[in-house]
Amino acid sequence: MTFALKELTRLIAPQESVVGVVVGVDGSVVRVATERGAVTARSLEALTVGMRIQIKNGIATRLPVAKQIFPV
């Protein structure tokens, strides 16, 4: 029985992280454009349209942004 539950969990919320851009916000639910298409995820943070985010285990979090720019 546990195998079926683990398989269902894997199908609903894959363990790998997905990177994308927020295209819509509705409360704590965000719609994200990824390389595989549009995805809906929950967010514990305040996100806005255009932010780059990472989705892991069905939860959307902000991606770190570089604070310094170095001349090349």
Backbone hydrogen bonds, N-H to C=O, Kabsch-Sander energy under -0.5 kcal/mol:
donor,donor_aa,acceptor,acceptor_aa,energy
5,L,1,M,-1.6
6,K,2,T,-2.6
7,E,3,F,-2.5
8,L,4,A,-2.2
9,T,5,L,-2.3
10,R,6,K,-2.3
11,L,7,E,-1.9
12,I,8,L,-2.2
13,A,9,T,-2.7
18,V,55,I,-2.2
20,G,53,I,-2.3
21,V,33,A,-2.0
22,V,51,M,-2.3
23,V,31,R,-3.1
24,G,31,R,-1.4
26,D,29,V,-3.0
29,V,26,D,-1.6
30,V,41,A,-3.0
31,R,24,G,-3.0
32,V,39,V,-3.6
33,A,21,V,-2.8
34,T,32,V,-0.6
34,T,37,G,-2.0
35,E,19,V,-0.5
37,G,34,T,-1.1
39,V,32,V,-2.7
41,A,30,V,-2.5
42,R,58,G,-2.0
43,S,28,S,-2.4
44,L,60,A,-0.7
47,L,45,E,-0.8
50,G,22,V,-2.5
51,M,48,T,-1.7
53,I,20,G,-2.7
54,Q,61,T,-3.0
55,I,18,V,-3.3
56,K,54,Q,-0.6
56,K,59,I,-2.2
57,N,14,P,-0.9
59,I,56,K,-1.6
60,A,42,R,-3.6
61,T,54,Q,-2.5
63,L,52,R,-1.8
